Amino acid sequence: MNQKVVLITGCSSGIGLALAARIAKDEKKRFMVYATMRNVSKGEALVEAAGRALGRTLEIKQLDVCDEDSIKACVDSLPERRVDILISNAGMGLIGPIECQSIDEMKTVMDTNFFGLVRLLKEVLPDMKRRKKGHIVVISSVMGIQGILFNDVYAASKFAVEGFCESLAVQALRFNLNISLIEPGPVITEFERKVYDEGLKTDLSKADPVTADIFLNIYLKNYKQIFETLGQTAEDVAEHTLKIMTMEDPPFRHQTNTLYTPMTTLKYADPNGDLPIDTFYKMVFEHDKVFNASLNFIKLLCWRSRKSFTIEKDKSN
Ligand SMILES: NC(=O)c1ccc[n+]([C@@H]2O[C@H](COP(=O)([O-])OP(=O)(O)OC[C@H]3O[C@@H](n4cnc5c(N)ncnc54)[C@H](OP(=O)(O)O)[C@@H]3O)[C@@H](O)[C@H]2O)c1
């Protein structure tokens, strides 16, 4: 059977875990999945999710995207070093006022989210070019298109990812390779919890009172509600990614959350760049009540559509 070899990073939780399990359980067994994580002792959840696929269409391997040797050792351990589909998923977040963050913290975000991808490609791309075959799928974010309040460094890391991939995509075409950026909006994973908990612990003593107030009483206050309302599940993002991976001619960009698309459209609608910034400003500082009411309205619509879907499903059984 001609199975495609898929290498995924960051599979200990969230999107990477859901994606690895979903692809390994593919009904047609089209893939052999190497699900990697930096600390394999965190593999229990994936083992459980993979079920009978473990040892058949899924193997767990160690890979730290911040460590070139570990990437090389992992790729060297694959039969003929072959990777047909590389999924760069490992990542981390960082929120808060920049005056309260150390340069080292910021460097870790860039090192993981951006240089992690660069290191992977330095190892995998030459073989893909030689074989003139391969698909590089990168879990980016809507924050690779549009910056969001108090996500300055995280958004910068995803912008870096997008600029890097956009430049590389032209060269890749010459070698018959595809690059696809998956751009989720909020996804309910460990990421959301970790980022929020770290945000709560931020030492705001270096921020002026206005900035500290905006962070605590506007940003953090709305954080959970935004995830609850607009948040997708990791499984949902995994389905979107599988669809892109199996397309004959996959797109360069794919946003996974239609509830978020109106926001990113603002970016493309105004070449001056003022429209999204003004809109975000008004939403946060002038129309926060309307913004909250809209979130509640969206929540109600989602609940109703899920409810009618369940009723329709029950009727058809
Ligand atoms: N959740 C969201 O709202 C959201 C939205 C848009 C895009 N994304 C992107 O989606 C991707 C996955 O995030 P998630 O939401 O699934 O978060 P998650 O549950 O926190 O998963 C992140 C994964 O990355 C791994 N990781 C971190 N540093 C690593 C390193 N140096 N080497 C290898 N693995 C490393 C983590 O491993 P450990 O367990 O060892 O820390 C974990 O497995 C990220 O690129 C993120 O930026 C997330």
The ligand as a Tripos MOL2 file, in Angstrom:
@<TRIPOS>MOLECULE
LIG
   48    52     1     0     0
SMALL
NO_CHARGES

@<TRIPOS>ATOM
      1 N1         -5.2430   27.4160   20.6410 N.am      1 LIG1
      2 C1         -5.4170   28.4500   19.8630 C.2       1 LIG1
      3 O1         -6.2460   29.3310   20.1150 O.2       1 LIG1
      4 C2         -4.6350   28.5820   18.5790 C.ar      1 LIG1
      5 C3         -5.1100   29.4510   17.5830 C.ar      1 LIG1
      6 C4         -4.4060   29.5800   16.4050 C.ar      1 LIG1
      7 C5         -3.2380   28.8720   16.2080 C.ar      1 LIG1
      8 N2         -2.7670   28.0550   17.1810 N.ar      1 LIG1
      9 C6         -1.5110   27.3450   16.9310 C.3       1 LIG1
     10 O2         -1.7500   25.9540   16.9530 O.3       1 LIG1
     11 C7         -0.5600   25.2730   17.2970 C.3       1 LIG1
     12 C8         -0.8610   24.2270   18.3640 C.3       1 LIG1
     13 O3         -1.3450   24.8640   19.5200 O.3       1 LIG1
     14 P1         -2.4740   24.2410   20.4540 P.3       1 LIG1
     15 O4         -3.5890   25.1970   20.5130 O.co2     1 LIG1
     16 O5         -2.7340   22.8430   20.0950 O.co2     1 LIG1
     17 O6         -1.7090   24.3690   21.8640 O.3       1 LIG1
     18 P2         -1.1670   23.2840   22.9240 P.3       1 LIG1
     19 O7         -2.2400   22.3340   23.2910 O.co2     1 LIG1
     20 O8         -0.4990   24.0780   23.9710 O.co2     1 LIG1
     21 O9         -0.0700   22.4910   22.0600 O.3       1 LIG1
     22 C9          1.1710   23.0370   21.7390 C.3       1 LIG1
     23 C10         2.1120   21.8980   21.4600 C.3       1 LIG1
     24 O10         3.3950   22.4340   21.0700 O.3       1 LIG1
     25 C11         4.3680   21.7470   21.8290 C.3       1 LIG1
     26 N3          5.6280   22.4670   21.9330 N.ar      1 LIG1
     27 C12         5.8990   23.6390   22.5340 C.ar      1 LIG1
     28 N4          7.2150   23.9200   22.4320 N.ar      1 LIG1
     29 C13         7.7740   22.8870   21.7380 C.ar      1 LIG1
     30 C14         9.0890   22.5690   21.3090 C.ar      1 LIG1
     31 N5         10.1220   23.3780   21.5810 N.pl3     1 LIG1
     32 N6          9.2950   21.4340   20.5920 N.ar      1 LIG1
     33 C15         8.2740   20.6000   20.3260 C.ar      1 LIG1
     34 N7          7.0140   20.8150   20.7420 N.ar      1 LIG1
     35 C16         6.7750   21.9490   21.4350 C.ar      1 LIG1
     36 C17         3.7290   21.5090   23.1840 C.3       1 LIG1
     37 O11         4.4670   20.5430   23.9000 O.3       1 LIG1
     38 P3          4.5900   20.5330   25.5060 P.3       1 LIG1
     39 O12         3.3990   19.7570   25.9840 O.co2     1 LIG1
     40 O13         5.8670   19.8240   25.7510 O.co2     1 LIG1
     41 O14         4.6070   21.9580   25.9550 O.co2     1 LIG1
     42 C18         2.3590   21.0300   22.7180 C.3       1 LIG1
     43 O15         2.4230   19.6880   22.2910 O.3       1 LIG1
     44 C19         0.4380   26.3530   17.7340 C.3       1 LIG1
     45 O16         1.3450   26.6080   16.6830 O.3       1 LIG1
     46 C20        -0.4360   27.5620   17.9830 C.3       1 LIG1
     47 O17         0.2680   28.7670   17.7750 O.3       1 LIG1
     48 C21        -3.4520   27.8710   18.3610 C.ar      1 LIG1
@<TRIPOS>BOND
     1     1     2 1
     2     2     3 2
     3     2     4 1
     4     4     5 ar
     5     4    48 ar
     6     5     6 ar
     7     6     7 ar
     8     7     8 ar
     9     8     9 1
    10     8    48 ar
    11     9    10 1
    12     9    46 1
    13    10    11 1
    14    11    12 1
    15    11    44 1
    16    12    13 1
    17    13    14 1
    18    14    15 2
    19    14    16 1
    20    14    17 1
    21    17    18 1
    22    18    19 2
    23    18    20 1
    24    18    21 1
    25    21    22 1
    26    22    23 1
    27    23    24 1
    28    23    42 1
    29    24    25 1
    30    25    26 1
    31    25    36 1
    32    26    27 ar
    33    26    35 ar
    34    27    28 ar
    35    28    29 ar
    36    29    30 ar
    37    29    35 ar
    38    30    31 1
    39    30    32 ar
    40    32    33 ar
    41    33    34 ar
    42    34    35 ar
    43    36    37 1
    44    36    42 1
    45    37    38 1
    46    38    39 2
    47    38    40 1
    48    38    41 1
    49    42    43 1
    50    44    45 1
    51    44    46 1
    52    46    47 1
@<TRIPOS>SUBSTRUCTURE
     1 LIG1         1 GROUP 0 **** ****
